[in-house]
Amino acid sequence: MAGSRFLALCLLALLALPAAALSSERRTPSPSEDGLPKSAAEEVVTVAELLKNKKAYDGRNLCVSGKTSTLFQKYSRKGNHYYSVWVSEGKWKIKVFSFGFPSFKEGDVIEACGLFLREKWVSGRVFYDEFSAQVILTGSAMRSGRVEVSSAGVVAVEPPKRGK
């Protein structure tokens, strides 16, 4: 009796899978006036807002902007270049980490888009209130909708081509 009940539950689960797959299909957002998808406008949070509400933003992909200071660059044991930089707004500051080479210098204002974690474990070490950036924007690229921020991550979006 228990075996047939288990088999019936398995069959129901298999029948529900196609419906779940259809409902979670990614939909293409409709373009806005400037030709970019509506979801491409990044959510920019102030450093103060982020640090005052750490719990609410924990595990979320978003963007922060501010003035940079104390840029630290290094190669990992595996040979990957990475850097960290403090991004500040008034008295508030947060450490931003990213792989690659920075496209800015200390003192520049940047917009970092990525994942905020209140606690991040890496190789047995704990990092608190660290922001892992996947995309860093500077200058006119900031707040221009050139990144798509979703729960799945952050992706750079090509700016629209201007007609001649």
C-alpha positions in Angstrom: 0.0 0.0 0.0 2.8 2.4 0.9 4.6 1.6 -2.3 1.6 2.4 -4.5 1.1 5.7 -2.6 4.8 6.6 -3.3 4.4 5.7 -6.9 1.3 7.9 -7.2 3.1 10.8 -5.7 6.0 10.4 -8.1 3.7 10.3 -11.1 1.9 13.5 -9.9 5.3 15.2 -9.4 6.3 14.2 -13.0 3.1 15.5 -14.4 3.5 18.8 -12.6 7.1 19.4 -13.9 6.1 20.5 -17.4 3.6 23.0 -16.0 6.2 24.4 -13.6 8.8 24.7 -16.5 6.3 26.7 -18.6 5.4 29.1 -15.8 9.1 29.8 -15.0 10.0 30.5 -18.7 12.0 33.7 -19.1 10.0 36.4 -20.8 11.7 39.1 -22.9 10.9 42.5 -21.5 9.4 45.1 -23.7 11.8 47.8 -24.9 11.6 51.3 -23.4 11.8 54.5 -25.3 15.6 54.4 -25.5 15.6 50.9 -26.9 16.8 49.1 -23.8 14.7 46.5 -22.0 12.7 47.9 -19.1 14.4 45.5 -16.7 17.8 46.9 -17.7 17.5 49.9 -15.4 19.7 49.1 -12.5 18.5 49.4 -8.9 21.0 52.0 -7.4 21.0 52.0 -3.6 23.0 54.5 -1.6 25.8 53.2 0.6 23.9 54.6 3.6 20.7 52.8 2.7 22.5 49.5 2.1 24.3 49.6 5.4 21.3 50.8 7.4 19.2 47.9 6.0 21.8 45.1 5.6 19.3 42.4 6.4 16.8 43.5 3.7 19.5 43.6 1.1 21.4 40.5 2.1 21.7 38.1 -0.9 20.3 40.6 -3.4 21.9 41.8 -6.6 21.9 45.6 -6.9 24.1 48.6 -7.6 25.8 51.1 -5.2 27.6 54.2 -6.1 30.1 56.5 -4.5 33.6 57.8 -4.4 36.5 55.3 -4.3 39.4 55.1 -2.0 42.1 52.6 -0.9 42.3 50.5 -4.1 44.0 47.2 -3.4 45.1 44.9 -6.3 46.5 41.4 -6.2 46.8 38.0 -8.0 45.3 35.0 -6.4 47.3 31.7 -5.9 45.6 30.5 -9.1 46.8 33.5 -11.0 43.5 35.5 -11.2 43.8 39.2 -10.8 41.4 40.8 -8.3 40.9 44.0 -6.5 39.0 45.6 -3.6 38.1 49.2 -3.1 36.3 51.2 -0.6 33.2 53.0 -2.0 32.0 55.8 0.2 29.1 58.3 0.5 29.6 60.8 3.3 30.5 58.9 6.5 29.2 55.6 5.1 31.6 53.2 3.2 31.5 49.6 1.9 34.2 47.4 0.5 33.7 46.3 -3.1 35.4 43.2 -4.5 35.8 42.3 -8.1 37.9 40.1 -10.4 39.9 41.6 -13.2 41.6 45.0 -13.5 39.9 48.2 -12.3 38.7 50.7 -15.0 39.0 53.6 -12.6 41.5 55.1 -10.2 41.3 56.1 -6.5 39.1 59.1 -6.1 36.8 58.4 -9.0 33.0 58.0 -8.6 31.8 54.6 -9.7 28.7 52.5 -9.8 29.3 48.9 -8.7 26.6 46.3 -9.6 26.7 42.9 -8.0 25.8 40.8 -5.0 25.7 42.0 -1.4 26.3 39.5 1.4 26.4 40.3 5.1 28.6 37.2 5.6 30.7 35.6 2.9 32.9 32.5 3.4 35.9 32.0 1.1 38.5 29.3 1.8 37.7 29.2 5.5 37.8 33.0 5.8 34.8 35.1 6.7 34.2 38.5 5.1 31.5 40.7 6.5 29.3 43.3 4.6 31.2 42.7 1.3 29.9 43.7 -2.1 31.0 41.4 -5.0 30.7 43.4 -8.2 30.2 41.8 -11.5 30.0 45.1 -13.4 31.6 48.5 -12.6 30.4 51.6 -14.4 32.1 55.0 -14.5 31.2 58.4 -16.0 28.2 58.6 -18.4 27.7 54.8 -18.2 26.4 55.2 -14.6 22.6 55.1 -14.2 22.2 54.6 -17.9 20.5 51.2 -17.9 23.7 49.5 -19.2 23.3 46.6 -16.7 20.5 44.2 -16.1 20.0 43.3 -12.5 17.9 40.3 -11.6 17.8 37.7 -8.8 20.0 35.5 -11.1 22.8 38.0 -11.3 24.1 41.1 -13.1 24.8 41.3 -16.8 26.2 44.2 -18.9 23.9 45.3 -21.6 25.1 46.9 -24.9 24.1 50.5 -25.3 21.6 51.0 -28.1 23.0 51.8 -31.5 22.3 55.3 -32.7 21.0 55.7 -36.2 23.0 57.8 -38.7 
